[in-house]
Amino acid sequence: MKRLILLLTLTTALILSLSAQSWAWMGVTMVGGGGGAAAASGFIGSGTTGATSNPGTGANRAFFTEYTTTTAGTVSYAHLLIDAADQDENVCLCIWDNSGNIKTCTAATDVGIASGWWNVALASPTTISAATEYWLGFTHNDADNFTFVIGAYAVGPPEIYNDYNGVSCGGNVSAEGTYSNRPMAIIFDNQSGDPL
């Protein structure tokens, strides 16, 4: 009897292990007993990685990428993928509507890491609508270098636009020009850690 119970226990453990691996192979993270994290709602942006980009020195600039939402939701955290040790101060991550009107932003603050996902809470959460275009990006309010990561697209939209007209944290922007034909790796969602 003990051998039968032991055999059933080992068989059950093997099935659960194979099941978890199968789900993981399909790109699904198990939650609850599986120890994974639930997917964030209100997701907008892209984590696609590619080359790094350094817009150079210059204060009061904005850089942003246009993204279209697929679902509605509330966002409360911003995530920007950055690279390089020489980081700017007083950077502000923001969401604007597709006319350049500010929806919400983080407080202007020093970049907290040398590289990787920089995760910052928004000053106030905001609701985003489905199938709607938004501009995601940052203002760059010191004259130091600030290096961020752009996506792997070779050509074509979404692009990074710039506004060099004295933009400050929480200010509106205009698509003054095109800085890059590749998107910025930036995500807005409702989780504090690195985006999934």
CYANA upper distance limits for C-alpha pairs under 8 A (distance plus 0.5 A):
  1 MET  CA      5 ILE  CA      6.83
  2 LYS  CA      6 LEU  CA      6.62
  3 ARG  CA      7 LEU  CA      6.55
  4 LEU  CA      8 LEU  CA      6.68
  5 ILE  CA      9 THR  CA      6.62
  6 LEU  CA     10 LEU  CA      6.71
  7 LEU  CA     11 THR  CA      6.58
  8 LEU  CA     12 THR  CA      6.58
  9 THR  CA     13 ALA  CA      6.75
 10 LEU  CA     14 LEU  CA      6.70
 11 THR  CA     15 ILE  CA      6.77
 12 THR  CA     16 LEU  CA      6.76
 13 ALA  CA     17 SER  CA      6.63
 14 LEU  CA     18 LEU  CA      6.67
 15 ILE  CA     19 SER  CA      6.51
 16 LEU  CA     20 ALA  CA      6.64
 17 SER  CA     21 GLN  CA      6.79
 18 LEU  CA     22 SER  CA      6.58
 19 SER  CA     23 TRP  CA      6.77
 20 ALA  CA     24 ALA  CA      6.63
 20 ALA  CA     30 MET  CA      7.44
 20 ALA  CA     34 GLY  CA      7.95
 21 GLN  CA     25 TRP  CA      6.54
 22 SER  CA     26 MET  CA      6.88
 23 TRP  CA     27 GLY  CA      7.00
 23 TRP  CA     28 VAL  CA      5.66
 23 TRP  CA     29 THR  CA      7.31
 23 TRP  CA     30 MET  CA      7.70
 24 ALA  CA     28 VAL  CA      5.61
 24 ALA  CA     29 THR  CA      6.35
 24 ALA  CA     30 MET  CA      8.10
 29 THR  CA     34 GLY  CA      8.50
 29 THR  CA     36 GLY  CA      6.22
 29 THR  CA     37 ALA  CA      7.55
 29 THR  CA     38 ALA  CA      8.09
 30 MET  CA     34 GLY  CA      5.47
 30 MET  CA     35 GLY  CA      7.34
 30 MET  CA     36 GLY  CA      5.80
 30 MET  CA     37 ALA  CA      8.04
 31 VAL  CA     35 GLY  CA      6.05
 31 VAL  CA     36 GLY  CA      5.04
 31 VAL  CA     37 ALA  CA      6.30
 31 VAL  CA     38 ALA  CA      6.77
 32 GLY  CA     36 GLY  CA      7.35
 39 ALA  CA    196 LEU  CA      7.47
 40 ALA  CA    189 ASP  CA      6.69
 40 ALA  CA    190 ASN  CA      6.57
 40 ALA  CA    191 GLN  CA      7.00
 40 ALA  CA    196 LEU  CA      8.15
 41 SER  CA     73 GLY  CA      6.51
 41 SER  CA     74 THR  CA      7.70
 41 SER  CA     75 VAL  CA      8.27
 41 SER  CA    189 ASP  CA      6.92
 41 SER  CA    190 ASN  CA      7.06
 42 GLY  CA     71 THR  CA      7.22
 42 GLY  CA     72 ALA  CA      6.31
 42 GLY  CA     73 GLY  CA      4.25
 42 GLY  CA     74 THR  CA      5.55
 42 GLY  CA     75 VAL  CA      6.01
 42 GLY  CA    127 THR  CA      8.33
 42 GLY  CA    128 ILE  CA      7.50
 42 GLY  CA    188 PHE  CA      8.13
 42 GLY  CA    189 ASP  CA      5.90
 42 GLY  CA    190 ASN  CA      7.34
 43 PHE  CA     69 THR  CA      8.19
 43 PHE  CA     71 THR  CA      8.19
 43 PHE  CA     73 GLY  CA      7.90
 43 PHE  CA     75 VAL  CA      7.71
 43 PHE  CA    187 ILE  CA      7.62
 43 PHE  CA    188 PHE  CA      6.38
 43 PHE  CA    189 ASP  CA      5.15
 43 PHE  CA    190 ASN  CA      8.17
 44 ILE  CA     67 TYR  CA      7.64
 44 ILE  CA     68 THR  CA      7.99
 44 ILE  CA     69 THR  CA      6.28
 44 ILE  CA     70 THR  CA      8.43
 44 ILE  CA    187 ILE  CA      6.24
 44 ILE  CA    188 PHE  CA      5.92
 44 ILE  CA    189 ASP  CA      7.18
 45 GLY  CA     67 TYR  CA      6.62
 45 GLY  CA    136 LEU  CA      7.98
 45 GLY  CA    185 ALA  CA      7.83
 45 GLY  CA    186 ILE  CA      6.06
 45 GLY  CA    187 ILE  CA      4.84
 45 GLY  CA    188 PHE  CA      6.89
 46 SER  CA    184 MET  CA      8.11
 46 SER  CA    185 ALA  CA      5.95
 46 SER  CA    186 ILE  CA      6.22
 46 SER  CA    187 ILE  CA      6.27
 47 GLY  CA     81 LEU  CA      8.25
 47 GLY  CA    151 GLY  CA      8.26
 47 GLY  CA    185 ALA  CA      5.44
 47 GLY  CA    186 ILE  CA      6.73
 47 GLY  CA    187 ILE  CA      7.25
 48 THR  CA    150 ILE  CA      8.26
 48 THR  CA    151 GLY  CA      5.62
 48 THR  CA    152 ALA  CA      7.07
 48 THR  CA    185 ALA  CA      6.41
 49 THR  CA    149 VAL  CA      7.11
 49 THR  CA    150 ILE  CA      6.76
 49 THR  CA    151 GLY  CA      5.23
 49 THR  CA    152 ALA  CA      6.35
 49 THR  CA    185 ALA  CA      6.93
 50 GLY  CA    149 VAL  CA      7.06
 50 GLY  CA    150 ILE  CA      6.03
 50 GLY  CA    151 GLY  CA      5.03
 50 GLY  CA    152 ALA  CA      4.76
 50 GLY  CA    153 TYR  CA      8.37
 51 ALA  CA    149 VAL  CA      6.57
 51 ALA  CA    150 ILE  CA      6.21
 51 ALA  CA    151 GLY  CA      7.29
 51 ALA  CA    152 ALA  CA      7.42
 52 THR  CA     82 ILE  CA      8.37
 52 THR  CA     83 ASP  CA      7.33
 52 THR  CA    147 THR  CA      7.13
 52 THR  CA    148 PHE  CA      6.26
 52 THR  CA    149 VAL  CA      4.85
 52 THR  CA    150 ILE  CA      6.29
 53 SER  CA    147 THR  CA      6.07
 53 SER  CA    148 PHE  CA      6.02
 53 SER  CA    149 VAL  CA      6.45
 53 SER  CA    150 ILE  CA      7.04
 54 ASN  CA    145 ASN  CA      7.31
 54 ASN  CA    146 PHE  CA      6.42
 54 ASN  CA    147 THR  CA      4.92
 54 ASN  CA    148 PHE  CA      7.05
 55 PRO  CA    145 ASN  CA      7.67
 55 PRO  CA    146 PHE  CA      7.36
 55 PRO  CA    147 THR  CA      7.62
 56 GLY  CA    144 ASP  CA      8.03
 56 GLY  CA    145 ASN  CA      5.69
 56 GLY  CA    146 PHE  CA      7.46
 57 THR  CA    143 ALA  CA      5.44
 57 THR  CA    144 ASP  CA      5.68
 57 THR  CA    145 ASN  CA      5.55
 57 THR  CA    146 PHE  CA      8.33
 58 GLY  CA    140 HIS  CA      8.49
 58 GLY  CA    141 ASN  CA      8.46
 58 GLY  CA    142 ASP  CA      7.22
 58 GLY  CA    143 ALA  CA      4.76
 58 GLY  CA    144 ASP  CA      7.34
 58 GLY  CA    145 ASN  CA      8.38
 59 ALA  CA    140 HIS  CA      6.66
 59 ALA  CA    141 ASN  CA      5.26
 59 ALA  CA    142 ASP  CA      5.03
 59 ALA  CA    143 ALA  CA      4.93
 59 ALA  CA    144 ASP  CA      8.24
 59 ALA  CA    166 GLY  CA      8.07
 60 ASN  CA    139 THR  CA      7.19
 60 ASN  CA    140 HIS  CA      5.99
 60 ASN  CA    141 ASN  CA      4.82
 60 ASN  CA    142 ASP  CA      7.23
 60 ASN  CA    164 TYR  CA      7.20
 60 ASN  CA    165 ASN  CA      7.71
 60 ASN  CA    166 GLY  CA      5.10
 60 ASN  CA    167 VAL  CA      5.38
 60 ASN  CA    168 SER  CA      6.28
 61 ARG  CA    139 THR  CA      6.07
 61 ARG  CA    140 HIS  CA      5.54
 61 ARG  CA    141 ASN  CA      6.98
 61 ARG  CA    162 ASN  CA      7.78
 61 ARG  CA    163 ASP  CA      6.27
 61 ARG  CA    164 TYR  CA      5.13
 61 ARG  CA    165 ASN  CA      7.29
 61 ARG  CA    166 GLY  CA      6.68
 61 ARG  CA    167 VAL  CA      6.01
 61 ARG  CA    168 SER  CA      8.11
 62 ALA  CA    137 GLY  CA      7.79
 62 ALA  CA    138 PHE  CA      6.13
 62 ALA  CA    139 THR  CA      4.71
 62 ALA  CA    140 HIS  CA      6.44
 62 ALA  CA    162 ASN  CA      6.09
 62 ALA  CA    163 ASP  CA      5.57
 62 ALA  CA    164 TYR  CA      7.01
 62 ALA  CA    167 VAL  CA      6.77
 62 ALA  CA    173 VAL  CA      7.85
 63 PHE  CA    137 GLY  CA      6.04
 63 PHE  CA    138 PHE  CA      6.17
 63 PHE  CA    139 THR  CA      7.07
 63 PHE  CA    160 ILE  CA      6.88
 63 PHE  CA    161 TYR  CA      6.14
 63 PHE  CA    162 ASN  CA      5.11
 63 PHE  CA    163 ASP  CA      7.09
 63 PHE  CA    179 TYR  CA      8.38
 64 PHE  CA    135 TRP  CA      6.37
 64 PHE  CA    136 LEU  CA      5.64
 64 PHE  CA    137 GLY  CA      4.40
 64 PHE  CA    138 PHE  CA      6.92
 64 PHE  CA    160 ILE  CA      5.84
 64 PHE  CA    161 TYR  CA      5.90
 64 PHE  CA    162 ASN  CA      7.13
 64 PHE  CA    184 MET  CA      7.79
 65 THR  CA    135 TRP  CA      5.93
 65 THR  CA    136 LEU  CA      5.82
 65 THR  CA    137 GLY  CA      6.71
 65 THR  CA    158 PRO  CA      6.92
 65 THR  CA    159 GLU  CA      6.21
 65 THR  CA    160 ILE  CA      5.17
 65 THR  CA    161 TYR  CA      6.81
 65 THR  CA    183 PRO  CA      6.42
 65 THR  CA    184 MET  CA      6.50
 66 GLU  CA     98 ASN  CA      8.11
 66 GLU  CA    133 GLU  CA      7.11
 66 GLU  CA    134 TYR  CA      6.18
 66 GLU  CA    135 TRP  CA      4.95
 66 GLU  CA    136 LEU  CA      6.82
 66 GLU  CA    158 PRO  CA      6.50
 66 GLU  CA    159 GLU  CA      7.48
 66 GLU  CA    160 ILE  CA      8.08
 67 TYR  CA    133 GLU  CA      6.10
 67 TYR  CA    134 TYR  CA      6.04
 67 TYR  CA    135 TRP  CA      6.79
 67 TYR  CA    136 LEU  CA      7.71
 67 TYR  CA    158 PRO  CA      7.61
 68 THR  CA    131 ALA  CA      6.47
 68 THR  CA    132 THR  CA      5.74
 68 THR  CA    133 GLU  CA      4.74
 68 THR  CA    134 TYR  CA      6.74
 69 THR  CA    128 ILE  CA      8.34
 69 THR  CA    129 SER  CA      7.61
 69 THR  CA    130 ALA  CA      5.83
 69 THR  CA    131 ALA  CA      5.46
 69 THR  CA    132 THR  CA      5.93
 69 THR  CA    133 GLU  CA      7.04
 69 THR  CA    134 TYR  CA      8.30
 70 THR  CA    130 ALA  CA      5.80
 70 THR  CA    131 ALA  CA      5.74
 70 THR  CA    132 THR  CA      8.31
 71 THR  CA    129 SER  CA      7.30
 71 THR  CA    130 ALA  CA      4.84
 71 THR  CA    131 ALA  CA      7.29
 72 ALA  CA    127 THR  CA      7.83
 72 ALA  CA    128 ILE  CA      5.91
 72 ALA  CA    129 SER  CA      4.94
 72 ALA  CA    130 ALA  CA      4.91
 73 GLY  CA    127 THR  CA      6.12
 73 GLY  CA    128 ILE  CA      6.03
 73 GLY  CA    129 SER  CA      7.34
 74 THR  CA    125 PRO  CA      7.12
 74 THR  CA    126 THR  CA      6.04
 74 THR  CA    127 THR  CA      4.76
 74 THR  CA    128 ILE  CA      6.63
 74 THR  CA    189 ASP  CA      7.82
 74 THR  CA    190 ASN  CA      7.41
 75 VAL  CA    125 PRO  CA      6.07
 75 VAL  CA    126 THR  CA      6.09
 75 VAL  CA    127 THR  CA      6.81
 75 VAL  CA    128 ILE  CA      7.86
 75 VAL  CA    188 PHE  CA      6.52
 75 VAL  CA    189 ASP  CA      5.06
 75 VAL  CA    190 ASN  CA      5.38
 76 SER  CA    121 ALA  CA      6.59
 76 SER  CA    122 LEU  CA      5.84
 76 SER  CA    124 SER  CA      7.40
 76 SER  CA    125 PRO  CA      4.83
 76 SER  CA    126 THR  CA      7.21
 76 SER  CA    188 PHE  CA      7.81
 76 SER  CA    189 ASP  CA      6.60
 76 SER  CA    190 ASN  CA      5.32
 76 SER  CA    191 GLN  CA      7.87
 77 TYR  CA    119 ASN  CA      7.42
 77 TYR  CA    120 VAL  CA      6.22
 77 TYR  CA    121 ALA  CA      4.90
 77 TYR  CA    122 LEU  CA      5.80
 77 TYR  CA    125 PRO  CA      8.23
 77 TYR  CA    188 PHE  CA      6.22
 77 TYR  CA    189 ASP  CA      6.01
 77 TYR  CA    190 ASN  CA      5.92
 77 TYR  CA    191 GLN  CA      6.70
 77 TYR  CA    192 SER  CA      6.65
 78 ALA  CA     93 LEU  CA      7.15
 78 ALA  CA     94 CYS  CA      8.37
 78 ALA  CA    106 THR  CA      8.18
 78 ALA  CA    119 ASN  CA      6.32
 78 ALA  CA    120 VAL  CA      5.80
 78 ALA  CA    121 ALA  CA      6.70
 78 ALA  CA    122 LEU  CA      7.06
 78 ALA  CA    186 ILE  CA      8.06
 78 ALA  CA    187 ILE  CA      6.49
 78 ALA  CA    188 PHE  CA      5.07
 78 ALA  CA    189 ASP  CA      7.18
 79 HIS  CA    117 TRP  CA      6.54
 79 HIS  CA    118 TRP  CA      5.95
 79 HIS  CA    119 ASN  CA      5.07
 79 HIS  CA    120 VAL  CA      6.94
 79 HIS  CA    186 ILE  CA      6.14
 79 HIS  CA    187 ILE  CA      5.58
 79 HIS  CA    188 PHE  CA      6.67
 79 HIS  CA    194 ASP  CA      7.81
 79 HIS  CA    195 PRO  CA      7.70
 80 LEU  CA     93 LEU  CA      8.47
 80 LEU  CA    117 TRP  CA      6.08
 80 LEU  CA    118 TRP  CA      5.76
 80 LEU  CA    119 ASN  CA      7.32
 80 LEU  CA    148 PHE  CA      8.05
 80 LEU  CA    185 ALA  CA      6.80
 80 LEU  CA    186 ILE  CA      5.07
 80 LEU  CA    187 ILE  CA      7.10
 81 LEU  CA    115 SER  CA      7.91
 81 LEU  CA    116 GLY  CA      5.93
 81 LEU  CA    117 TRP  CA      4.97
 81 LEU  CA    118 TRP  CA      6.67
 81 LEU  CA    148 PHE  CA      6.58
 81 LEU  CA    149 VAL  CA      6.07
 81 LEU  CA    185 ALA  CA      6.18
 81 LEU  CA    186 ILE  CA      6.82
 82 ILE  CA    114 ALA  CA      8.10
 82 ILE  CA    115 SER  CA      5.64
 82 ILE  CA    116 GLY  CA      5.95
 82 ILE  CA    117 TRP  CA      6.90
 82 ILE  CA    118 TRP  CA      7.47
 82 ILE  CA    147 THR  CA      6.50
 82 ILE  CA    148 PHE  CA      4.58
 82 ILE  CA    149 VAL  CA      5.87
 83 ASP  CA    114 ALA  CA      7.02
 83 ASP  CA    115 SER  CA      4.78
 83 ASP  CA    116 GLY  CA      6.87
 83 ASP  CA    147 THR  CA      6.11
 83 ASP  CA    148 PHE  CA      6.15
 83 ASP  CA    149 VAL  CA      7.06
 84 ALA  CA    114 ALA  CA      6.29
 84 ALA  CA    115 SER  CA      6.33
 84 ALA  CA    147 THR  CA      6.63
 85 ALA  CA    114 ALA  CA      5.15
 85 ALA  CA    115 SER  CA      7.48
 86 ASP  CA    114 ALA  CA      7.96
 86 ASP  CA    144 ASP  CA      8.45
 86 ASP  CA    145 ASN  CA      7.00
 86 ASP  CA    146 PHE  CA      7.40
 86 ASP  CA    147 THR  CA      8.34
 87 GLN  CA    111 VAL  CA      6.87
 87 GLN  CA    114 ALA  CA      7.58
 87 GLN  CA    144 ASP  CA      7.56
 87 GLN  CA    145 ASN  CA      6.51
 87 GLN  CA    146 PHE  CA      5.39
 87 GLN  CA    147 THR  CA      7.32
 88 ASP  CA    110 ASP  CA      7.16
 88 ASP  CA    111 VAL  CA      7.02
 88 ASP  CA    140 HIS  CA      7.96
 88 ASP  CA    142 ASP  CA      6.92
 88 ASP  CA    143 ALA  CA      8.04
 88 ASP  CA    144 ASP  CA      5.59
 88 ASP  CA    145 ASN  CA      6.15
 88 ASP  CA    146 PHE  CA      5.50
 89 GLU  CA    109 THR  CA      6.75
 89 GLU  CA    110 ASP  CA      4.66
 89 GLU  CA    111 VAL  CA      6.68
 89 GLU  CA    140 HIS  CA      8.38
 89 GLU  CA    141 ASN  CA      7.73
 89 GLU  CA    142 ASP  CA      6.45
 89 GLU  CA    144 ASP  CA      7.88
 90 ASN  CA    108 ALA  CA      5.13
 90 ASN  CA    109 THR  CA      4.77
 90 ASN  CA    110 ASP  CA      5.53
 90 ASN  CA    111 VAL  CA      8.08
 90 ASN  CA    140 HIS  CA      7.36
 90 ASN  CA    141 ASN  CA      6.15
 90 ASN  CA    142 ASP  CA      6.92
 91 VAL  CA    108 ALA  CA      5.69
 91 VAL  CA    109 THR  CA      5.94
 91 VAL  CA    110 ASP  CA      6.67
 91 VAL  CA    111 VAL  CA      7.25
 91 VAL  CA    138 PHE  CA      7.18
 91 VAL  CA    139 THR  CA      6.32
 91 VAL  CA    140 HIS  CA      5.65
 91 VAL  CA    141 ASN  CA      6.73
 91 VAL  CA    142 ASP  CA      8.42
 91 VAL  CA    169 CYS  CA      8.29
 92 CYS  CA    105 CYS  CA      7.08
 92 CYS  CA    106 THR  CA      6.01
 92 CYS  CA    107 ALA  CA      6.43
 92 CYS  CA    108 ALA  CA      5.06
 92 CYS  CA    109 THR  CA      7.12
 92 CYS  CA    138 PHE  CA      5.78
 92 CYS  CA    139 THR  CA      5.73
 92 CYS  CA    140 HIS  CA      7.46
 92 CYS  CA    169 CYS  CA      6.10
 92 CYS  CA    170 GLY  CA      8.36
 93 LEU  CA    105 CYS  CA      5.94
 93 LEU  CA    106 THR  CA      5.88
 93 LEU  CA    107 ALA  CA      8.39
 93 LEU  CA    108 ALA  CA      8.48
 93 LEU  CA    136 LEU  CA      8.31
 93 LEU  CA    137 GLY  CA      6.29
 93 LEU  CA    138 PHE  CA      4.78
 93 LEU  CA    139 THR  CA      7.18
 94 CYS  CA    102 ILE  CA      7.85
 94 CYS  CA    103 LYS  CA      8.08
 94 CYS  CA    104 THR  CA      6.34
 94 CYS  CA    105 CYS  CA      4.52
 94 CYS  CA    106 THR  CA      6.97
 94 CYS  CA    136 LEU  CA      6.54
 94 CYS  CA    137 GLY  CA      6.05
 94 CYS  CA    138 PHE  CA      6.04
 94 CYS  CA    139 THR  CA      8.19
 94 CYS  CA    170 GLY  CA      7.86
 95 ILE  CA    102 ILE  CA      6.73
 95 ILE  CA    103 LYS  CA      6.05
 95 ILE  CA    104 THR  CA      6.12
 95 ILE  CA    105 CYS  CA      6.75
 95 ILE  CA    134 TYR  CA      7.26
 95 ILE  CA    135 TRP  CA      6.27
 95 ILE  CA    136 LEU  CA      5.35
 95 ILE  CA    137 GLY  CA      7.22
 96 TRP  CA    100 GLY  CA      5.74
 96 TRP  CA    101 ASN  CA      5.70
 96 TRP  CA    102 ILE  CA      4.84
 96 TRP  CA    103 LYS  CA      5.73
 96 TRP  CA    104 THR  CA      7.80
 96 TRP  CA    134 TYR  CA      6.31
 96 TRP  CA    135 TRP  CA      5.44
 96 TRP  CA    136 LEU  CA      7.00
 96 TRP  CA    172 ASN  CA      7.93
 96 TRP  CA    173 VAL  CA      8.39
 97 ASP  CA    101 ASN  CA      5.91
 97 ASP  CA    102 ILE  CA      7.06
 97 ASP  CA    103 LYS  CA      7.21
 97 ASP  CA    133 GLU  CA      7.37
 97 ASP  CA    134 TYR  CA      5.17
 97 ASP  CA    135 TRP  CA      6.42
 98 ASN  CA    133 GLU  CA      6.27
 98 ASN  CA    134 TYR  CA      5.60
 98 ASN  CA    135 TRP  CA      6.45
 99 SER  CA    174 SER  CA      7.89
100 GLY  CA    135 TRP  CA      7.75
100 GLY  CA    172 ASN  CA      5.94
100 GLY  CA    173 VAL  CA      5.24
100 GLY  CA    174 SER  CA      6.03
100 GLY  CA    175 ALA  CA      8.25
101 ASN  CA    171 GLY  CA      8.26
101 ASN  CA    172 ASN  CA      5.37
101 ASN  CA    173 VAL  CA      7.25
102 ILE  CA    170 GLY  CA      6.86
102 ILE  CA    171 GLY  CA      6.81
102 ILE  CA    172 ASN  CA      5.79
102 ILE  CA    173 VAL  CA      8.32
103 LYS  CA    126 THR  CA      7.64
104 THR  CA    122 LEU  CA      7.46
104 THR  CA    123 ALA  CA      7.54
104 THR  CA    124 SER  CA      6.97
104 THR  CA    125 PRO  CA      7.76
104 THR  CA    126 THR  CA      7.12
104 THR  CA    170 GLY  CA      7.61
105 CYS  CA    122 LEU  CA      5.92
105 CYS  CA    123 ALA  CA      6.47
105 CYS  CA    124 SER  CA      7.93
105 CYS  CA    169 CYS  CA      8.01
105 CYS  CA    170 GLY  CA      6.68
106 THR  CA    120 VAL  CA      7.27
106 THR  CA    121 ALA  CA      6.70
106 THR  CA    122 LEU  CA      4.78
106 THR  CA    123 ALA  CA      5.44
106 THR  CA    124 SER  CA      8.45
107 ALA  CA    122 LEU  CA      7.75
107 ALA  CA    123 ALA  CA      6.58
107 ALA  CA    169 CYS  CA      7.85
108 ALA  CA    169 CYS  CA      6.68
111 VAL  CA    118 TRP  CA      7.95
112 GLY  CA    118 TRP  CA      7.46
113 ILE  CA    118 TRP  CA      7.12
117 TRP  CA    194 ASP  CA      6.60
118 TRP  CA    194 ASP  CA      8.35
119 ASN  CA    192 SER  CA      7.01
119 ASN  CA    193 GLY  CA      6.90
119 ASN  CA    194 ASP  CA      7.16
120 VAL  CA    192 SER  CA      7.83
121 ALA  CA    192 SER  CA      7.59
128 ILE  CA    132 THR  CA      8.43
136 LEU  CA    186 ILE  CA      7.63
136 LEU  CA    187 ILE  CA      8.49
137 GLY  CA    184 MET  CA      8.21
137 GLY  CA    186 ILE  CA      7.69
139 THR  CA    167 VAL  CA      7.14
139 THR  CA    168 SER  CA      6.81
139 THR  CA    169 CYS  CA      6.53
140 HIS  CA    146 PHE  CA      8.36
140 HIS  CA    168 SER  CA      8.23
141 ASN  CA    167 VAL  CA      8.24
141 ASN  CA    168 SER  CA      6.91
141 ASN  CA    169 CYS  CA      8.18
148 PHE  CA    184 MET  CA      8.20
148 PHE  CA    185 ALA  CA      8.46
149 VAL  CA    184 MET  CA      6.77
149 VAL  CA    185 ALA  CA      6.31
150 ILE  CA    182 ARG  CA      6.61
150 ILE  CA    183 PRO  CA      5.95
150 ILE  CA    184 MET  CA      4.84
150 ILE  CA    185 ALA  CA      5.89
151 GLY  CA    182 ARG  CA      6.15
151 GLY  CA    183 PRO  CA      5.62
151 GLY  CA    184 MET  CA      6.37
151 GLY  CA    185 ALA  CA      6.40
152 ALA  CA    182 ARG  CA      7.42
152 ALA  CA    183 PRO  CA      8.48
153 TYR  CA    181 ASN  CA      8.36
153 TYR  CA    182 ARG  CA      5.99
153 TYR  CA    183 PRO  CA      7.92
154 ALA  CA    181 ASN  CA      8.09
154 ALA  CA    182 ARG  CA      7.33
155 VAL  CA    181 ASN  CA      6.13
155 VAL  CA    182 ARG  CA      7.03
156 GLY  CA    181 ASN  CA      6.22
156 GLY  CA    182 ARG  CA      7.47
157 PRO  CA    181 ASN  CA      6.79
157 PRO  CA    182 ARG  CA      7.20
157 PRO  CA    183 PRO  CA      7.71
158 PRO  CA    181 ASN  CA      7.50
158 PRO  CA    182 ARG  CA      6.84
158 PRO  CA    183 PRO  CA      5.79
159 GLU  CA    178 THR  CA      7.55
159 GLU  CA    179 TYR  CA      8.16
159 GLU  CA    180 SER  CA      6.28
159 GLU  CA    181 ASN  CA      5.05
159 GLU  CA    182 ARG  CA      5.50
159 GLU  CA    183 PRO  CA      5.44
159 GLU  CA    184 MET  CA      8.21
160 ILE  CA    178 THR  CA      6.57
160 ILE  CA    179 TYR  CA      5.97
160 ILE  CA    180 SER  CA      5.55
160 ILE  CA    181 ASN  CA      6.91
160 ILE  CA    182 ARG  CA      6.94
160 ILE  CA    183 PRO  CA      6.14
160 ILE  CA    184 MET  CA      6.94
161 TYR  CA    175 ALA  CA      6.17
161 TYR  CA    176 GLU  CA      7.56
161 TYR  CA    177 GLY  CA      6.16
161 TYR  CA    178 THR  CA      4.93
161 TYR  CA    179 TYR  CA      5.77
161 TYR  CA    180 SER  CA      7.54
162 ASN  CA    174 SER  CA      8.36
162 ASN  CA    175 ALA  CA      6.53
162 ASN  CA    176 GLU  CA      6.33
162 ASN  CA    177 GLY  CA      5.95
162 ASN  CA    178 THR  CA      6.50
162 ASN  CA    179 TYR  CA      6.29
163 ASP  CA    167 VAL  CA      7.72
163 ASP  CA    173 VAL  CA      6.93
163 ASP  CA    174 SER  CA      6.54
163 ASP  CA    175 ALA  CA      6.59
163 ASP  CA    176 GLU  CA      5.60
163 ASP  CA    177 GLY  CA      7.43
164 TYR  CA    176 GLU  CA      8.00
167 VAL  CA    171 GLY  CA      6.54
167 VAL  CA    172 ASN  CA      7.81
167 VAL  CA    173 VAL  CA      7.36
187 ILE  CA    195 PRO  CA      7.89
189 ASP  CA    195 PRO  CA      8.38
191 GLN  CA    195 PRO  CA      7.72
